[in-house]
Amino acid sequence: MSFDSFISILATKLRDDRSFYGYVPTEWICILFVVLYALSTVTHIGQACWYRLWWMIPTAGFCGILEILGWAARLWSSHSPGLAEPYEMQITCTILGPTPLIAATFVILGRVIEQLGTSYSRLSPRMYTIFFCSADVISLIVQAVGGAKAAGAVARSTSPVMGGRIMLGGIVFQLAVITVYVICGAECFIRYLRDQPIRDSGTLHEGNIRRGVLTKYLQVQIGALAFMTTCLWIRSVYRTIELADGWTGRIITTQVYFNVLDGAMVTLAIFTLNFAHPGLLVGQPGKTLPNLIDEKSSLQ
């Protein structure tokens, strides 16, 4: 699509009072998501302090803050659909929001593997954090650059296509990272269930080299991780298709797709982590709640 065609379509939308979105965001839906994200974020910060898992604040907590800002901007747009500022704000915040939450799933998987036994994993728990979180940061930076470029283009009434392409690259990279993460995690769990370690204990220098016990706590955490990852993967696929379809395509201009495949998916993921919190189910490295309970029971 040429730049002149893009401006013509955008101008038509604005004349029809349908805003930059191609629709006017529904007020009550925006309020609902702001309230839900606020509730989850406050809970996450409280849980992080209670369990002393401080890394949950810049991951799940930061995700919640970005989503609150993004949906607050959409709420603003529901009253002023012709303003560029809230549109720019929601572009950046909603595209970046889930990235810190994805980083939390990477860290949690490393903690779970440490409990099950590192001999079943191709990467050590520490390397899971370093490798996947580093990739997540790269994805975050690329998406941030693209989001800022696209938002700036909208503010200047120029084409946001280049910024959108950069954002698309960041999303595709993030989707690839999530896919590799799922493959690595699935292989580890399958090897654990079959008791087929990748390396023998003599080659391991880090973590729990023994076969750990798959407690009910770990089962819940693994199930929660699988559900969260599925939600975030669906959201990434949607965003990839949305941006590939273009800024005036059917997908990006259909509100229900965004509400369900972005807003609802991230909401389900972040609340899942509230209910299946690693502080309760996994705990600090080398120390879990089930182990502490067993230790106390053995002393009585």
C-alpha positions as CSV (number, residue, x, y, z in Angstrom):
1,M,0.0,0.0,0.0
2,S,1.3,3.4,-0.9
3,F,1.8,6.2,1.6
4,D,-0.9,8.3,-0.1
5,S,-3.4,5.4,0.1
6,F,-2.6,4.9,3.8
7,I,-3.2,8.6,4.6
8,S,-6.4,8.6,2.6
9,I,-7.8,5.6,4.5
10,L,-6.7,7.0,7.8
11,A,-8.3,10.4,7.0
12,T,-11.6,8.7,6.1
13,K,-11.6,6.9,9.5
14,L,-11.0,10.1,11.3
15,R,-13.8,11.9,9.4
16,D,-16.1,9.1,10.4
17,D,-15.1,9.5,14.0
18,R,-13.8,6.0,14.0
19,S,-10.3,7.1,15.3
20,F,-6.9,5.7,14.5
21,Y,-8.0,2.2,15.6
22,G,-10.7,1.7,12.9
23,Y,-13.2,1.6,15.7
24,V,-13.9,3.4,19.0
25,P,-12.6,1.3,22.0
26,T,-15.5,0.1,24.1
27,E,-15.4,2.0,27.5
28,W,-16.6,-0.8,29.8
29,I,-14.2,-3.3,28.3
30,C,-11.3,-0.9,28.8
31,I,-12.4,-0.3,32.4
32,L,-12.6,-4.0,33.0
33,F,-9.1,-4.7,31.9
34,V,-7.7,-1.8,33.8
35,V,-9.3,-3.1,37.0
36,L,-8.2,-6.7,36.4
37,Y,-4.6,-5.8,35.6
38,A,-4.5,-3.4,38.6
39,L,-5.8,-6.2,40.9
40,S,-3.3,-8.7,39.6
41,T,-0.4,-6.2,39.7
42,V,-1.0,-5.2,43.3
43,T,-1.3,-8.9,44.3
44,H,2.0,-9.7,42.5
45,I,3.9,-7.0,44.3
46,G,2.4,-8.1,47.6
47,Q,3.3,-11.8,46.8
48,A,6.8,-10.8,45.8
49,C,7.4,-9.1,49.1
50,W,5.8,-11.9,51.1
51,Y,7.8,-14.7,49.5
52,R,10.9,-12.4,49.0
53,L,11.0,-13.3,45.3
54,W,12.1,-9.8,44.2
55,W,12.6,-10.7,40.6
56,M,8.8,-11.1,40.3
57,I,8.4,-7.3,40.5
58,P,10.4,-6.4,37.4
59,T,8.7,-9.3,35.5
60,A,5.1,-10.0,36.4
61,G,4.7,-6.6,38.2
62,F,6.2,-4.6,35.4
63,C,4.0,-6.5,32.9
64,G,0.9,-5.5,34.9
65,I,2.0,-1.8,35.0
66,L,2.5,-1.7,31.3
67,E,-0.9,-3.3,30.6
68,I,-2.6,-0.9,33.0
69,L,-1.1,2.1,31.1
70,G,-2.0,0.5,27.8
71,W,-5.6,-0.1,28.6
72,A,-5.9,3.2,30.4
73,A,-4.8,4.8,27.1
74,R,-7.5,2.8,25.3
75,L,-10.0,4.0,27.9
76,W,-8.9,7.6,27.1
77,S,-9.4,6.8,23.4
78,S,-13.0,5.7,24.1
79,H,-13.7,9.3,25.1
80,S,-11.4,11.0,22.6
81,P,-11.0,8.7,19.6
82,G,-9.4,11.3,17.4
83,L,-6.5,12.0,19.8
84,A,-3.1,10.6,18.7
85,E,-1.5,10.6,22.2
86,P,-3.5,7.7,23.8
87,Y,-3.2,5.8,20.6
88,E,0.6,6.1,20.6
89,M,0.6,5.2,24.3
90,Q,-1.4,2.0,23.9
91,I,0.7,0.9,20.8
92,T,3.8,0.9,22.9
93,C,2.5,-0.4,26.2
94,T,0.4,-3.2,24.9
95,I,3.0,-4.5,22.5
96,L,5.7,-4.5,25.3
97,G,3.5,-5.6,28.3
98,P,3.7,-9.4,28.0
99,T,7.5,-9.5,27.5
100,P,8.5,-9.2,31.2
101,L,5.9,-11.8,32.0
102,I,7.4,-14.2,29.5
103,A,10.7,-13.6,31.2
104,A,9.1,-14.8,34.5
105,T,8.1,-18.1,32.8
106,F,11.7,-18.6,31.8
107,V,13.0,-18.2,35.3
108,I,10.3,-20.4,36.8
109,L,11.1,-23.2,34.4
110,G,14.7,-23.1,35.5
111,R,13.6,-23.4,39.1
112,V,11.4,-26.4,38.3
113,I,14.2,-28.1,36.4
114,E,16.5,-27.6,39.4
115,Q,14.0,-29.5,41.6
116,L,13.4,-32.3,39.1
117,G,17.1,-32.8,38.3
118,T,19.3,-30.9,36.0
119,S,20.6,-34.1,34.3
120,Y,17.3,-34.2,32.3
121,S,17.8,-30.8,30.8
122,R,20.1,-29.6,28.0
123,L,20.6,-26.3,29.8
124,S,21.3,-25.7,33.5
125,P,18.7,-23.6,35.5
126,R,21.2,-20.7,35.4
127,M,21.6,-20.9,31.6
128,Y,17.8,-21.0,31.1
129,T,17.7,-17.6,32.9
130,I,20.7,-16.2,31.1
131,F,19.9,-17.4,27.6
132,F,16.1,-17.0,27.4
133,C,15.9,-13.8,29.4
134,S,18.7,-12.2,27.3
135,A,16.7,-13.2,24.2
136,D,13.6,-11.7,25.8
137,V,15.4,-8.4,26.5
138,I,16.5,-8.2,22.8
139,S,12.9,-8.8,21.8
140,L,11.8,-6.1,24.2
141,I,14.3,-3.6,22.8
142,V,13.4,-4.3,19.2
143,Q,9.7,-4.0,20.0
144,A,10.2,-0.8,22.0
145,V,12.2,0.8,19.1
146,G,9.5,-0.2,16.6
147,G,6.7,0.9,18.9
148,A,8.3,4.3,19.5
149,K,8.9,4.8,15.7
150,A,5.4,3.8,14.8
151,A,3.9,6.1,17.5
152,G,6.1,9.0,16.5
153,A,5.0,8.5,12.9
154,V,1.3,8.7,13.9
155,A,2.0,11.9,15.8
156,R,3.6,13.4,12.7
157,S,0.8,12.2,10.5
158,T,3.3,10.1,8.5
159,S,3.3,6.4,7.7
160,P,3.9,4.0,10.7
161,V,4.7,1.1,8.4
162,M,8.5,1.1,9.1
163,G,7.9,1.1,12.8
164,G,5.4,-1.7,12.4
165,R,7.9,-3.8,10.5
166,I,10.4,-3.4,13.3
167,M,7.7,-4.3,15.9
168,L,6.8,-7.3,13.7
169,G,10.5,-8.4,13.7
170,G,10.6,-8.2,17.5
171,I,7.4,-10.2,17.9
172,V,8.5,-12.9,15.4
173,F,11.8,-13.2,17.3
174,Q,9.9,-13.5,20.6
175,L,7.6,-16.1,19.1
176,A,10.6,-18.1,18.0
177,V,12.2,-17.8,21.5
178,I,9.0,-19.0,23.1
179,T,8.8,-22.0,20.7
180,V,12.4,-23.0,21.5
181,Y,11.7,-22.6,25.2
182,V,8.6,-24.9,24.9
183,I,10.7,-27.5,23.0
184,C,13.4,-27.5,25.7
185,G,11.0,-27.7,28.5
186,A,8.9,-30.4,26.9
187,E,12.1,-32.5,26.3
188,C,13.1,-32.1,29.9
189,F,9.8,-33.3,31.3
190,I,9.6,-36.2,28.9
191,R,13.1,-37.3,29.8
192,Y,12.2,-37.0,33.5
193,L,9.1,-39.1,33.1
194,R,11.0,-41.8,31.2
195,D,14.1,-41.4,33.5
196,Q,16.4,-40.8,30.5
197,P,19.0,-38.2,31.6
198,I,21.0,-36.4,28.9
199,R,24.2,-36.5,31.0
200,D,25.3,-38.7,33.8
201,S,26.0,-37.3,37.2
202,G,29.8,-37.2,36.6
203,T,29.5,-34.5,34.0
204,L,27.3,-32.2,36.0
205,H,28.7,-29.4,38.1
206,E,25.6,-27.3,38.8
207,G,22.3,-27.9,40.4
208,N,20.5,-31.0,41.6
209,I,22.1,-34.0,39.9
210,R,19.7,-36.5,41.4
211,R,16.2,-37.4,40.2
212,G,13.9,-35.2,42.1
213,V,10.4,-36.0,43.3
214,L,7.5,-34.7,41.2
215,T,5.4,-33.4,44.1
216,K,1.9,-32.1,43.7
217,Y,3.3,-28.6,44.1
218,L,5.5,-29.0,41.1
219,Q,2.7,-30.6,39.1
220,V,0.6,-27.6,39.7
221,Q,3.4,-25.3,38.8
222,I,4.2,-27.2,35.6
223,G,0.5,-27.2,34.6
224,A,0.3,-23.4,35.3
225,L,3.5,-22.8,33.2
226,A,2.0,-24.8,30.3
227,F,-1.3,-22.8,30.4
228,M,0.5,-19.5,30.7
229,T,2.9,-20.3,27.9
230,T,0.0,-21.4,25.7
231,C,-1.8,-18.1,26.3
232,L,1.3,-16.0,25.6
233,W,2.1,-18.0,22.5
234,I,-1.5,-17.5,21.2
235,R,-1.1,-13.7,21.8
236,S,2.3,-13.7,20.0
237,V,0.8,-15.5,17.0
238,Y,-2.1,-13.0,16.9
239,R,0.2,-10.0,17.1
240,T,2.4,-11.5,14.3
241,I,-0.6,-11.9,12.0
242,E,-2.0,-8.5,13.0
243,L,1.2,-6.6,12.2
244,A,1.8,-8.6,9.0
245,D,-1.7,-7.7,7.9
246,G,-0.9,-4.0,8.0
247,W,-2.1,-1.0,9.9
248,T,-5.3,-0.7,8.0
249,G,-6.0,-4.5,7.7
250,R,-9.1,-6.3,8.9
251,I,-7.4,-7.8,11.9
252,I,-5.9,-4.6,13.5
253,T,-9.2,-2.8,12.9
254,T,-11.4,-5.4,14.5
255,Q,-11.7,-4.7,18.3
256,V,-12.9,-8.2,19.4
257,Y,-9.7,-9.8,18.1
258,F,-7.6,-7.5,20.2
259,N,-9.8,-7.9,23.3
260,V,-9.8,-11.7,23.1
261,L,-6.4,-12.6,21.6
262,D,-4.3,-10.0,23.4
263,G,-6.1,-8.6,26.4
264,A,-7.8,-11.8,27.6
265,M,-4.8,-14.0,26.9
266,V,-2.4,-11.8,28.9
267,T,-5.0,-11.5,31.7
268,L,-5.3,-15.3,32.0
269,A,-1.6,-15.7,32.0
270,I,-0.9,-13.0,34.7
271,F,-3.7,-14.2,37.0
272,T,-2.5,-17.8,36.6
273,L,0.8,-16.8,38.1
274,N,-1.1,-15.2,41.0
275,F,-2.8,-18.4,41.8
276,A,0.1,-20.7,41.0
277,H,2.8,-18.5,42.5
278,P,6.4,-19.8,42.4
279,G,6.9,-18.6,46.0
280,L,4.4,-21.2,47.2
281,L,5.0,-24.0,44.7
282,V,8.8,-23.7,44.0
283,G,10.4,-21.2,46.3
284,Q,14.0,-20.0,46.3
285,P,16.8,-21.9,44.5
286,G,17.6,-25.1,46.3
287,K,14.7,-24.6,48.8
288,T,11.1,-25.5,48.2
289,L,8.0,-25.4,50.4
290,P,7.5,-29.2,50.1
291,N,11.1,-29.8,51.2
292,L,10.7,-27.5,54.1
293,I,7.5,-29.3,55.2
294,D,9.2,-32.6,54.9
295,E,12.2,-31.4,57.0
296,K,9.9,-30.1,59.7
297,S,7.9,-33.4,59.8
298,S,11.1,-35.4,60.1
299,L,12.2,-33.5,63.1
300,Q,8.9,-34.1,65.0
